Amino acid sequence: TFIKTLGAQRNLNNAAEVALAALGDLGEPIQHSDMGSLLRTVHVFAKMKDSQFLALKEMDDDMKRAAMKLLLVLAQFGFQIKSNHFPFALNRMLELTLIYGVCEESCAALAIISFVTCGIHGDWNGSSRTGEIALLLLERLQANEYACIVTSLVNIAKSWTEPLGLIVKQLFFSYEIGMQTGAIHDAMISACGYCYNSFFSGVDLLTLEKDIRRFRVQMSEYKQITSLHQLTPLAQTVLNLIGHSENPIELTGEFMTQSEFIEKSNQPFVV
């Protein structure tokens, strides 16, 4: 909880450092692993038939389950700060899943991989298959704690290949799941995805403005500073497009000052 709080408040480097220290105590020291290594491990899962994947035993080693939770945190925040530990965290989660069995965190790892392999590496088929088995495992384990982030990331990955109107509905559903289950950090990620994909799909801007304002209030109330920061450029863009700014080609107005935002974004993720 402490590590997630650090991350939500944009102390991402500190959150990653705490997770790394705790992993060492659990016998999981950091090892070198690049995206190539991760994609090779992903390929092992992608080749599995549903029956083979669902036949994997459940993880019963408490130490490894604790390590999986920390590795997931490292993966989530490592991606945002472009940490070299990001591929290691995901690769190790897949290795532990193969060796010790599946657990709730396995679902989230697979969902993150679906998102990354599609949007960054352009591997549509691999992303689709990884997303499918993430959802299969989510249903098998009834992993409600991760239902929001898994469905959110899988659907954001699908936004590259499927109609955005359908994706927007699914992302709002993911947001609702997160709010209902208390996964506030994940719900706000879903809200960001919902707003951006609504914008890309051509939704009415006045309607989107209302949605963005509502989500921004929630993000402030729940101290979800990272999500609030990510949503800010879109919020100002929408205001510019509906005529609520002095200079429509500069993101300066009610929600941000362009020069200050750029300067702050270039700083380390620590407030």
N, C-alpha and C positions, 0 to 999 in steps of 0.2 A: 504494500500500500504506500509506504514511504517513497519507494522508487517511482511508482506511478504518479504520485503527487508532484515530485520533482519534474517529471516529464511534462505533465499537464501545465505546469507553470513556466515552461520553456527553459528549465534547467537541464537540458538534455545531456550535456557532457557530464554533469555531476551524476545524473541517473545512470548513465552507462558505466561510470567509474565504480559506483557502488555495486552494480550488478557484476562487474568483472571481479571485484574483490571477493564477493560472496561465492562466485563460481569456483574460485581457487580453493576456498574452504571446503567445497563439496567434491573436490578431486577432479574438477573439470578445467584444467589450465588452458589458457588461450593457445591455439595452434594455428599455423598458417593455413589459410584456405582462401582461394580466389573464386571468382564467379564460374570459372571453368570447372573447378572441382564440384561446386554446388550443382551446376547443370548436369554433370555426369551422374550425381546421386539422384537428382530429380528424374533422370531418364529411367532409373531402376523402378521407381514408382509408376511412371507413366506407362511402362510396358506391362504392368500387372493387370490382370483381369479383375473385375469387381469381386469375384468370388475369392481370388487369391488375397486381395487387399483386406477384405472383410474377415478373412481367416486369421489374420495376425492377432496374436494374443494381446491382452490388456497389460499394460505396464504395472508391475506390483512392487518395484523397488522404490522405496520412499525417497532415497537420496537422489535417484535419477529423476523422479517426478519433480522434486524441488529444483533440480538443475534445469529441467525443461521450462519451468516458470521463469527462471532468471534469463535463460537463453532467449525466451520469447521477448522479454523486455528489451534485451540487448538488440534483438533484431528490429523491433519496432522503432526504437529511438536511434539505433545505428543507421537505419535507412535515411532518417531525416537529417542527420548530421554528416551523412556520407562517410561513415566510419569504415575503416578497413576490417573491423570486426563483424560487419554485417553478414558477409557470405559465410564466415566461420560459424556464426550463431545458427543460421538456418541449416547449414550443412550438418552441423553436429546434432541438431534436433532430428533431422532425418535419419542420421546414423543411429541415434539412441532409439528411435522408433523401430528401426529394423532389428536391432539387437535385443532390446528389452520389451518391445511391444508398444502399442498405441496408447495414447492418453489424450485428454481434452486439448492440451497444448499442441498436439500433433495437427489437429484441425486448423488451428490458427496459423501454424507454420506453413502448411500447404496452401492456405488462402493467400498469405503474403507472397509466396512463390508464384502463385497464379497471377497476381497483380504485377509482380516484377518482370516475369518472363514475357508477359504480353506487352506491357507498355514500354519497357526499356529495351528488351531484346527482340521484340517482334515475333516471338514464337507463339503464334496463335493456337496451333494444335496442342503444344505442350501446356500452354496456359489453360486451355479448355479442359484437358484431361486432369490436370492438377486440381482445378476448381471442382470438377465432378467428384473426385475422391475426397476432397475436403468436405463437401456437402454430405457424401455418403457416411463419412466418419462422424460428422456432427449429428446426424440422425441416429446412428448406431449407439453413440455414447450419451445422447441427450445432453450435450455439453452446453447447457443454457448460458453459462458464464461467457462463452465465446460466440454465441449465436449471432450477436450483432456484428462483430468485427469480421467473422467468417463470411456471412452473407453480403456484407458491405463490400469487402475487398473482391470477392468473386464477381459481384455484379459490376463493380468499377472496371474490372478486367474485361468483362463482357461488353462494356460500352464501346470497345474498339471494333466490335464485329456484329453487334445486335442493335435493333432499333432503340434509340435513346428514350423514347416515350415509355417503353417497358422498363428500362433500367431505372428511370427516375422514380417510378412507382415502387420498385423493389428497394431502392435506397431509402425512401421514406419509411417503408415497412421496417427496414433494418434500424433506422433511427428510433422508431417506436419500440422495437424490441429492446434496444439499449436503455431507453428511459424506463421501461417497465421492469427490467432486471437489475437496474442500478449500475449498468455499465456506462456511466456518463461520458467518460473519455471516448469510448468507442462510438457512442451515440453522436457525439459532436463531430467525429470524423465522418460518419454517415451523413450528417447534416451538411457538411462541406461538400461532400460528393453529390448530394442531392441538389444543392444550389448551383454548383458549377455545371452539372449535366443538364439541369433545367435551362440554364443560360444557353448552353450549346445547342439544345433542342429547339430553341426559339420560343420559349414560353413567354407569355405577356410580361413585359418588364415591370409594370406596376404591381402585378401579383407577386413577382419575384422579389421586388423591393420589400413588400410586407413580410414575406417569408424570411428574408435575410435579416431584417430588423428583429424579428422574433427570435431567431436563432442567436443573434449577437447578444441579445439580452440574457438568454440562457447561458451562453458561454461566459459572460461576465459574472453572472450569479454563481456559477459553479467553478469559477476561476480556471476555466479551460483556455489559458492564454495562448497556447500553441495553435489551437483551432481558430481562435479569434483572429490571430495574426494571419493565418492562411486564408481566411474568408475576407479580410479587409480589402485587398485589391479588387475583388469582384464587387464588393459592396459599393466602392467608389466608382467603378466602371459603370454600374447600373445607374447611379445618380447622374453621372456625366451624360449618359445616353438619353435620359429622360429630361435633360435640360437643367439639372440642379447643380450647376458648377459654372464658374466664370470662364474657364478655358476647357472646352470639351476634350482636348487632346492631351491634357495633363491631369494625372490622378491626384488632384489636390482639391480638397473640399471638406465636407462634414466629417468624413471618416478617416482621412489621412492627408498628410503632406508628402507629395511624391519624393522629394529629395531626402526628407527625414526617414521615410520608410525604407528607401534603398540603402541609406547609411546603416540603419539598424539591422537590415537583413544581411548585411555583409559582416556583422559582428558575430562572435560565437553565440551559440544558443544558451546564453545564461543571462538572467535578468538580475 
